[in-house]
Amino acid sequence: MAQSDQQDLLNALVKQQTAIKKVNRILYILLPIVAFMVCVICANATIASTIGTFFMLTIALLAVGIKRWSIFAWLFLVAVYCLADNLFTYGTIATRPLEMQMGVMLFFVVIIHMARPYLDRMMIEKI
């Protein structure tokens, strides 16, 4: 490999790394805000449910969006949290609130997971 080709590859790698760092900085601010708005929409009627949903959704979005951990593991954890939250809030499984909470939370986790490569690509093209 010629020296100029190697230098071009190194420059492209540096450009990609700086773009990823910029996207991470933006997402560290944006994802908790998104989690707060979603938890206000989909949490059950208690303050404990709202706080728990906020923390669970924030951690899940950061893990999937920034750390890029396994989407299936986090979908499972979010589903288990929704079931537990529903049981603690209503004492039984209330299907309509469970469907709404689980559907919205899982939807946003999947959207953040799918959007991350596009965000990286947009930031690389912008630099």
Sine and cosine of phi, psi and omega as CSV:
sin_phi,cos_phi,sin_psi,cos_psi,sin_omega,cos_omega
0.00,0.00,0.74,-0.67,-0.01,-1.00
-0.95,0.32,0.39,-0.92,-0.04,-1.00
-0.89,0.46,-0.63,0.77,-0.02,-1.00
-0.93,0.37,-0.60,0.80,0.06,-1.00
-0.90,0.43,-0.67,0.75,0.02,-1.00
-0.90,0.43,-0.65,0.76,0.02,-1.00
-0.91,0.41,-0.61,0.79,0.05,-1.00
-0.90,0.44,-0.67,0.75,0.04,-1.00
-0.90,0.43,-0.66,0.75,0.03,-1.00
-0.91,0.42,-0.62,0.78,0.04,-1.00
-0.91,0.42,-0.65,0.76,0.03,-1.00
-0.91,0.41,-0.61,0.79,0.03,-1.00
-0.92,0.40,-0.67,0.74,0.05,-1.00
-0.89,0.45,-0.66,0.75,0.03,-1.00
-0.89,0.46,-0.67,0.74,0.01,-1.00
-0.91,0.40,-0.67,0.74,0.00,-1.00
-0.91,0.41,-0.64,0.77,0.04,-1.00
-0.92,0.39,-0.59,0.80,0.04,-1.00
-0.91,0.42,-0.67,0.74,0.01,-1.00
-0.91,0.42,-0.65,0.76,0.04,-1.00
-0.89,0.45,-0.63,0.78,0.03,-1.00
-0.91,0.40,-0.68,0.73,0.03,-1.00
-0.90,0.44,-0.65,0.76,0.04,-1.00
-0.87,0.49,-0.70,0.72,0.02,-1.00
-0.87,0.48,-0.67,0.75,0.02,-1.00
-0.91,0.41,-0.68,0.73,-0.05,-1.00
-0.94,0.34,-0.52,0.85,0.06,-1.00
-0.88,0.47,-0.46,0.89,0.05,-1.00
-1.00,0.01,-0.67,0.74,-0.13,-0.99
-0.96,0.27,-0.65,0.76,-0.12,-0.99
-0.91,0.42,-0.66,0.75,0.09,-1.00
-0.89,0.45,-0.54,0.84,0.06,-1.00
-0.92,0.40,-0.69,0.72,0.05,-1.00
-0.89,0.46,-0.68,0.73,0.01,-1.00
-0.88,0.47,-0.62,0.78,0.03,-1.00
-0.91,0.42,-0.72,0.70,0.00,-1.00
-0.90,0.44,-0.64,0.77,0.00,-1.00
-0.94,0.35,-0.62,0.78,-0.02,-1.00
-0.93,0.37,-0.52,0.86,0.08,-1.00
-0.92,0.39,-0.57,0.82,0.00,-1.00
-0.96,0.26,-0.70,0.71,-0.23,-0.97
-0.95,-0.32,-0.06,1.00,-0.01,-1.00
-0.95,0.31,0.40,-0.92,0.06,-1.00
-0.96,0.29,-0.01,-1.00,-0.23,-0.97
-0.98,0.20,0.18,0.98,-0.01,-1.00
-0.93,-0.38,0.39,-0.92,0.02,-1.00
-0.93,0.36,-0.57,0.82,0.04,-1.00
-0.90,0.43,-0.62,0.78,0.04,-1.00
-0.91,0.42,-0.66,0.75,0.01,-1.00
-0.90,0.43,-0.71,0.70,0.00,-1.00
-0.92,0.40,-0.70,0.71,0.02,-1.00
-0.89,0.45,-0.66,0.75,0.03,-1.00
-0.90,0.43,-0.65,0.76,0.04,-1.00
-0.87,0.49,-0.75,0.66,-0.01,-1.00
-0.91,0.41,-0.69,0.72,-0.01,-1.00
-0.89,0.45,-0.70,0.71,-0.04,-1.00
-0.94,0.34,-0.61,0.80,0.06,-1.00
-0.88,0.47,-0.74,0.67,0.00,-1.00
-0.90,0.44,-0.67,0.74,-0.01,-1.00
-0.91,0.42,-0.69,0.73,-0.01,-1.00
-0.92,0.38,-0.64,0.77,0.04,-1.00
-0.92,0.40,-0.65,0.76,-0.01,-1.00
-0.92,0.40,-0.64,0.77,-0.04,-1.00
-0.99,0.14,-0.63,0.77,-0.10,-0.99
-0.99,0.11,-0.62,0.79,-0.08,-1.00
-0.96,-0.27,-0.77,0.64,-0.02,-1.00
-0.97,0.24,-0.36,0.93,0.00,-1.00
0.86,0.52,0.71,0.71,0.08,-1.00
-0.98,0.21,0.09,-1.00,-0.11,-0.99
-0.86,0.51,0.82,-0.57,0.00,-1.00
-0.92,0.39,-0.60,0.80,-0.05,-1.00
-0.93,0.37,-0.63,0.78,0.04,-1.00
-0.89,0.45,-0.67,0.75,-0.02,-1.00
-0.96,0.27,-0.53,0.85,0.12,-0.99
-0.90,0.44,-0.65,0.76,0.05,-1.00
-0.90,0.44,-0.71,0.71,0.00,-1.00
-0.90,0.43,-0.63,0.77,0.03,-1.00
-0.91,0.41,-0.66,0.75,0.02,-1.00
-0.90,0.44,-0.67,0.74,0.04,-1.00
-0.90,0.43,-0.67,0.75,0.05,-1.00
-0.87,0.48,-0.69,0.72,-0.01,-1.00
-0.88,0.47,-0.66,0.75,0.05,-1.00
-0.89,0.46,-0.71,0.70,0.00,-1.00
-0.90,0.43,-0.67,0.74,0.01,-1.00
-0.89,0.45,-0.65,0.76,0.02,-1.00
-0.91,0.42,-0.68,0.74,0.01,-1.00
-0.91,0.42,-0.68,0.74,-0.02,-1.00
-0.95,0.32,-0.53,0.85,-0.03,-1.00
-0.98,0.21,-0.73,0.69,-0.12,-0.99
-0.97,-0.24,-0.22,0.98,-0.03,-1.00
0.99,0.15,-0.18,0.98,0.04,-1.00
-0.48,-0.88,0.06,-1.00,0.01,-1.00
-1.00,0.04,0.97,-0.26,0.09,-1.00
-1.00,0.02,0.92,-0.39,-0.20,-0.98
-0.93,0.37,-0.66,0.75,-0.06,-1.00
-0.91,0.42,-0.76,0.65,0.06,-1.00
-0.90,0.44,-0.56,0.83,0.03,-1.00
-0.91,0.41,-0.68,0.73,0.03,-1.00
-0.88,0.47,-0.68,0.73,-0.02,-1.00
-0.92,0.39,-0.75,0.67,-0.04,-1.00
-0.91,0.42,-0.75,0.66,-0.04,-1.00
-0.92,0.39,-0.65,0.76,0.01,-1.00
-0.88,0.47,-0.72,0.69,-0.03,-1.00
-0.93,0.37,-0.71,0.71,-0.04,-1.00
-0.91,0.42,-0.71,0.70,0.00,-1.00
-0.91,0.42,-0.62,0.79,0.02,-1.00
-0.86,0.50,-0.73,0.69,-0.03,-1.00
-0.94,0.34,-0.57,0.82,0.06,-1.00
-0.90,0.44,-0.68,0.73,0.01,-1.00
-0.92,0.40,-0.66,0.75,0.00,-1.00
-0.88,0.47,-0.70,0.71,0.02,-1.00
-0.90,0.44,-0.65,0.76,0.03,-1.00
-0.89,0.45,-0.67,0.75,-0.04,-1.00
-0.97,0.23,-0.46,0.89,-0.07,-1.00
-0.99,0.15,-0.36,0.93,-0.10,-0.99
-0.86,0.52,-0.73,0.69,0.03,-1.00
-0.88,0.48,-0.58,0.82,0.03,-1.00
-0.93,0.36,-0.60,0.80,0.07,-1.00
-0.90,0.44,-0.68,0.74,0.04,-1.00
-0.88,0.48,-0.70,0.71,-0.01,-1.00
-0.90,0.44,-0.67,0.74,0.03,-1.00
-0.89,0.45,-0.64,0.76,-0.02,-1.00
-0.94,0.33,-0.58,0.81,0.04,-1.00
-0.91,0.42,-0.66,0.75,0.02,-1.00
-0.92,0.38,-0.49,0.87,-0.02,-1.00
-0.96,0.29,-0.56,0.83,-0.05,-1.00
-0.95,0.30,0.00,0.00,0.00,0.00
